[in-house]
């Protein structure tokens, strides 16, 4: 039997996160530097009898069956799958199965990666021929318009296009500039980065509403921090193009200091403990991924010290997530399934 599959990578945000979120991205405009990592959201569609739908999550070992997907309500059970099928308008019977390599609430944009995977898969099935940028925009609309979850756009665009990018957000316009330092430098950067899961997931939606509510109310501390994060992305782009690993570490540290100004629980005792044992072993700098408050931290290590840093954070309960940089973004293919 022929099945259609898709995958899209998660991302690690290096600088500028939060500035892609409205209303800041609408009023001021945001800049973000991020890279995609080789942890993926997967989806497979197997054709079935007309009118029969089975939506299944391998991560949560749950499924739903339906005759009319458009009549389904968003109730917290596989809502992203429902939203994708409803919004794209799948008009054939199907068994849709998903799974993700990344822990839930990891701060690596795993839900956005799944949204891009689903839209890319269904777009191929229907033959609509959307571009990667159009797929990213529709995947973002699934979360914001269909499901009512506030958030930015960097995650979907990173998952769709892949690679190391500088992104500009001035709603509704999104621009993606691929950053192309030498291959030797990319390998060096990749070698000295560690992605560590703290063991605590978090929901970004409520944190985003909290921070942007403070921005809208004129909170000076939050506004200044957002402006600094915006500048950090510009500085990070320059440092990457100059292939200056030490400068990248300085900007990561600056970005993290300004992330922590956004809300008091951006960092946690576990995150601080991980940094405290990592620094003496050769961690140059690091930051929480995504909205913070848990999830993953990204660490940049001194030359040939990553093994010592890794050992130190593992001893404290940090869970390394193995990855290399992904350069392909969304991929869709057909396969014969036994």
Beta strands, then each sheet from edge to edge (+ up, - down):
strand 1: 2-15
strand 2: 30-47
strand 3: 53-57
strand 4: 62-66
strand 5: 94-100
strand 6: 164-170
strand 7: 173-178
strand 8: 193-197
strand 9: 283-288
strand 10: 296-301
strand 11: 319-320
strand 12: 331-336
sheet 1: 4+ 3- 5- 2+ 1- 12+
sheet 2: 4+ 3- 5- 2+ 6- 7+
sheet 3: 9+ 10- 8+ 11-
end
